[in-house]
Amino acid sequence: MAFDGLGTFGVWQPHPQFTPHSARELEELGFGTIWLGSSPPVDWDGYEQLLAATESLVVATSIVNVWASAPEAAADTYLRLDDKFPGRFLLGIGAGHREHTSDYTKPYDALVDYLDVLDVRGVPRHGRALAALGPRVARLARDRTAGALPYLTVPEHTAQLREILGPDALVAVEHKVVLDTDADRARARGRERAGFYLGLTNYVNNLRRFGFDDTDLTEPGGDRYIDAVVAHGSAAQIIDRLAEHRRAGADHVALQVLDDDALATLRTLAPLLSEHLK
């Protein structure tokens, strides 16, 4: 039961970086969804500001951390926003990272309990999605939400998720972007942001499933790792890389631009993304 209206491409950023002005421009450029990263709290006042500033853009959390935000409060936020802006808010939830959460015990059970409360509070299955990497959580996303929100992943993983989730559930992937044809410089920029994730076991373990080893996954990351998770090069090369996720079964690809001027890069890529859809 996928969420309608996301569009094919969206933009992922830490939630404080979005403004009503930038959201309006992204909507005008043709992006269907903005993904609010870095664990936005459910009481953040920016949700309504971003929705009010736009007409059809979907605002989605990527993700609300189940250890940091109570499910009752998350449900209240969803219901309030969906009432005022019907079909334009997607509640993405996830268990975060063991390294960042002192209470990180039985994360699967915590997700189930959280979803149970959302059920009781009336948040519909199609209004929520789940951060999912491994097969067990992917099946939970399939059975109890609109679908899966994988992060820091590769097209081979997208294909695996599509097989697990079946044809109808949402697969919305994040992929990093550096618009620079100098490969060494682009990889250096990628390492500044993607090297950090190699200290988080859930990402490392997931990438090992797809053939990456210590040479690739030792901080700050080998070239193979960076090339896999950061699309870089010309605009056309970047679009080709993002399209691999689509061919693997993704419904939606969220671009996380690592360049200093992310909006400038998105302005460059937007016309080519539109051409890709034709």
GIMO-V31890 format. One record per residue. RES is the residue in one letter. PHI is phi in whole degrees, 0 to 359 (999 if undefined). OMEGA is omega in radians with two decimals (* if undefined). D_CENTER is the distance of its C-alpha to the mean C-alpha in whole Angstrom. Layout:
BEGIN
RES_PHI_OMEGA_D_CENTER + RES_PHI_OMEGA_D_CENTER
END
This chain:
BEGIN
M_999_-3.04_18 + A_284_3.07_15 + F_282_3.14_14 + D_277_2.95_16 + G_92_-3.14_16 + L_291_-2.97_12 + G_78_-3.10_14 + T_273_-3.11_13 + F_232_3.09_11 + G_222_-3.10_9 + V_231_3.10_9 + W_253_3.03_6 + Q_210_2.92_9 + P_306_-2.95_11 + H_302_-3.13_12 + P_292_-3.09_16 + Q_280_3.11_15 + F_283_3.04_15 + T_232_3.05_18 + P_305_-3.14_20 + H_295_-3.13_21 + S_293_3.11_18 + A_298_3.10_16 + R_299_-3.13_20 + E_294_3.13_20 + L_297_3.07_16 + E_298_3.14_17 + E_296_3.12_21 + L_286_3.08_19 + G_107_3.08_18 + F_284_-3.02_14 + G_272_-3.01_13 + T_215_2.90_10 + I_249_-3.08_9 + W_254_-3.06_6 + L_269_-3.06_8 + G_267_3.11_8 + S_63_3.00_10 + S_51_3.10_11 + P_297_3.07_13 + P_288_-3.08_16 + V_287_3.12_17 + D_262_3.14_20 + W_296_-3.09_18 + D_281_-3.14_21 + G_291_-3.12_18 + Y_306_-3.07_17 + E_293_3.12_20 + Q_298_-3.13_21 + L_292_3.12_18 + L_293_-3.13_18 + A_292_-3.10_22 + A_279_-3.06_22 + T_234_-3.05_20 + E_254_-3.08_22 + S_227_-3.10_19 + L_302_3.03_16 + V_272_3.03_13 + V_252_-3.06_12 + A_227_3.10_9 + T_268_-3.08_8 + S_215_0.06_5 + I_221_2.89_8 + V_288_-3.09_11 + N_277_-3.04_13 + V_292_3.11_16 + W_277_-3.00_19 + A_255_-3.09_18 + S_233_-3.11_18 + A_294_-3.13_21 + P_296_3.11_20 + E_298_3.12_23 + A_291_3.09_22 + A_298_3.12_18 + A_296_3.14_20 + D_299_3.12_22 + T_296_3.13_20 + Y_302_-3.05_18 + L_295_3.12_22 + R_295_-3.10_23 + L_289_3.14_20 + D_291_3.08_20 + D_292_-3.09_24 + K_276_-3.11_24 + F_229_-2.97_21 + P_303_3.05_21 + G_72_-3.06_18 + R_241_3.10_16 + F_232_3.10_14 + L_245_-3.13_12 + L_270_3.04_12 + G_270_-3.13_9 + I_233_3.11_11 + G_192_-3.06_11 + A_267_3.10_14 + G_69_-2.99_13 + H_228_3.11_15 + R_306_-3.06_19 + E_290_-3.07_20 + H_251_-2.99_19 + T_226_-3.10_20 + S_292_-3.13_24 + D_268_-2.99_24 + Y_286_3.08_21 + T_230_3.13_23 + K_49_-3.09_23 + P_299_3.12_19 + Y_298_3.13_19 + D_297_3.12_22 + A_296_3.09_20 + L_295_3.13_17 + V_299_-3.13_20 + D_298_3.14_22 + Y_297_3.12_20 + L_296_3.10_19 + D_300_3.13_23 + V_293_3.09_23 + L_300_3.07_21 + D_300_-3.09_23 + V_299_-3.11_26 + R_279_3.03_25 + G_93_3.05_24 + V_282_-3.05_20 + P_290_3.12_20 + R_305_-3.10_18 + H_286_-3.13_17 + G_264_-3.10_15 + R_220_3.12_13 + A_217_-2.94_10 + L_232_2.98_10 + A_298_-3.03_8 + A_218_3.02_10 + L_241_-3.10_12 + G_281_-3.06_15 + P_299_-3.06_17 + R_294_3.12_19 + V_289_3.07_15 + A_299_3.12_14 + R_293_3.08_18 + L_296_3.09_17 + A_300_3.13_14 + R_297_-2.98_16 + D_277_-2.96_19 + R_228_3.13_18 + T_218_3.07_15 + A_294_-3.14_14 + G_156_-2.93_12 + A_249_3.10_9 + L_238_3.13_5 + P_284_-3.11_6 + Y_228_3.13_6 + L_56_-3.03_9 + T_222_-3.03_10 + V_232_-3.10_13 + P_302_3.10_14 + E_298_3.08_17 + H_289_3.08_14 + T_303_3.13_12 + A_297_3.11_16 + Q_296_3.11_17 + L_298_-3.14_14 + R_299_3.12_16 + E_296_-3.13_19 + I_290_-3.03_18 + L_280_-3.09_17 + G_82_-2.97_19 + P_282_-2.95_19 + D_259_-3.08_18 + A_284_-3.13_15 + L_285_2.89_12 + V_235_-3.12_10 + A_240_-3.02_6 + V_258_3.00_5 + E_260_3.03_4 + H_215_-3.09_8 + K_277_-3.03_10 + V_222_2.94_13 + V_228_-3.14_17 + L_272_-3.10_19 + D_198_-3.11_23 + T_276_3.02_25 + D_275_-2.99_27 + A_298_-3.13_25 + D_297_-3.13_26 + R_293_3.13_25 + A_295_3.11_21 + R_295_3.10_21 + A_299_3.09_23 + R_295_3.10_20 + G_299_-3.13_17 + R_295_3.12_19 + E_301_-3.07_19 + R_250_-3.07_15 + A_267_3.11_14 + G_297_-3.13_18 + F_304_-3.03_17 + Y_291_3.14_15 + L_285_2.99_18 + G_267_-3.10_19 + L_245_-2.93_17 + T_295_-3.08_18 + N_294_3.10_15 + Y_291_-3.12_14 + V_299_-3.13_17 + N_297_3.13_18 + N_294_-3.13_16 + L_293_3.09_17 + R_298_3.11_20 + R_297_-3.06_20 + F_245_2.95_20 + G_93_3.09_23 + F_280_-3.08_21 + D_230_-3.07_24 + D_300_3.11_25 + T_300_-3.13_26 + D_278_-2.84_23 + L_252_3.03_21 + T_274_-3.10_24 + E_306_0.10_22 + P_268_3.05_22 + G_107_3.08_21 + G_284_-3.11_23 + D_302_-3.11_23 + R_298_3.10_22 + Y_296_-3.11_19 + I_299_-3.14_18 + D_297_-3.12_19 + A_284_-3.00_16 + V_254_3.10_13 + V_236_3.06_14 + A_283_-3.13_15 + H_221_-3.08_18 + G_120_3.09_22 + S_287_3.09_23 + A_301_-3.14_21 + A_296_3.13_22 + Q_295_3.12_21 + I_295_3.12_17 + I_299_3.12_17 + D_301_-3.14_19 + R_293_3.12_16 + L_297_-3.13_13 + A_294_3.09_16 + E_298_3.07_16 + H_295_3.12_13 + R_296_3.12_14 + R_295_3.13_18 + A_280_3.07_16 + G_122_3.12_15 + A_289_3.01_12 + D_281_-2.94_12 + H_212_3.08_9 + V_236_3.11_8 + A_259_-3.13_6 + L_273_2.96_8 + Q_251_-3.07_9 + V_275_-3.10_12 + L_262_3.12_15 + D_293_3.14_18 + D_301_3.13_20 + D_252_-3.06_20 + A_297_-3.11_16 + L_296_3.12_18 + A_298_3.11_21 + T_296_3.14_18 + L_294_3.05_16 + R_296_3.12_20 + T_291_-3.05_21 + L_281_-3.00_18 + A_305_-3.14_18 + P_297_3.13_22 + L_289_3.07_21 + L_296_3.09_18 + S_296_3.12_20 + E_296_3.14_23 + H_300_-3.08_20 + L_281_-3.09_20 + K_282_*_24
END
